[in-house]
Amino acid sequence: MVVTRRTFLGTLTGGLLAAPLAAEAQPAGKVAKIGYLTGSSVGPLDAFRQALGEHGYIEGQNIAIEIRSAEGRVERLSTLATELAHLNVDVFLVTVNRVAVVVREVAPKTPS
């Protein structure tokens, strides 16, 4: 399945609109962790980081992004998702449905 830029940005925007609600529940000083997992190339993270910044999230200050890429090797997805789950990420950002299915199997209680 190919994710278009429009789909990616639409999903990103929806997540960002929900983020302030989740951020209100965060204890003061807590750094939120996003686990970014992709099956291929890392993709347009610059746009994602810029959008976060526009909403007051600064990487290294109040948010951390843990990036993992299977680099086209689907068999690595489960291992990478488990690695991110062990880092206690608050939310997973995934690029395609196949990755979302793996994340749900490994970390069913973590939002993705």
N, C-alpha and C positions, 0 to 999 in steps of 0.2 A: 504494500500500500504506500502510495506517495502522499506526503503531507505538503500541501501547498502553503505558500507564505501567508495567504489570507487565512487559512485554517489555523495555522500556528499562531498568528497574531491575534485572531479571534479568541482562541483558547487562552492565550496569555492574558488578554484584556479581561476576560471573565475571571480568571484567577486573581488578577490584581484588584478587581473590584471587590472581591470577597476578602482579600488580604487584610484590609483595615479592621474588619470584624474579628478576624483571628488575632490580629496584633493587639487589640484591646484586652484580650484575655492573657497576654504574655506578661509575666512578671517584669517589673522595671529592670533594665540592664541585661535582660536575656537576649542572646543573639540567636535569632531564628535560623534554622538550617534547611536549605533546599537541596535535595538530592536530584541532580539533573542526570538522567540516564537515557542514552540514545543507542540505537543499534548500529548506526553508521557514523557519519562525521558529526562533529560537535554542533555545527549549524550556527544560526544567527544569535549568539549569546549577547552580542553588543547591544542589539535592540532591546533584549530582555533586561539587561543591566541598566540601560538608559531609562526604560519604563519604571523600573524599581526606584531609581533615583528621583524620578519625577513625583513619586509617592512617598518620598522621605526615607527610603531604604538605601543605606550606604553599605556596600560590601566591605567587610572588615570592621564595621562599627556596630550595626544592629542587624546585620544579615550575613550569612555565609553560604556560599554555593559550592557544593561538592560535585564535581563533574566526573562522569565515567562514560566511556564509549566502548562498545563491543567491536568497533571498527569492522563491521560487516560479518563478524563471526557470531552468529546467533547463539551458539552453544555457550558463549561467555556471559550472556545476559543474566542468568540465574546467579552466577557467582558475583557479578558486579552489583546486582540488586541486593544480595545478602550483605555485601560489604557496606553498601550505603545504609542498610537497615541497622547494622551494628554501630554505625556512627550516630544513630538516633536522630536521623533527619526528621524534621517536622512535617515535611511534605515532599512528595516526589513530583518532579516535572519530567514527563516522558514525551517522546516524539511521535510514536505510532502505537496502534492498538496492541501489536505483538509485545511490545515492551510493557505496556500497561498490564497485560495478562500475567506476565512473569512477576511484576511487582506485586500484584494482588496475591499471588501464590506465596511469595516470600514474606511480605509485610502486609497482611490483610487489614490491619487497623490503621495504617498510615495513609492519609489522604494522597491521592494521585490524580 
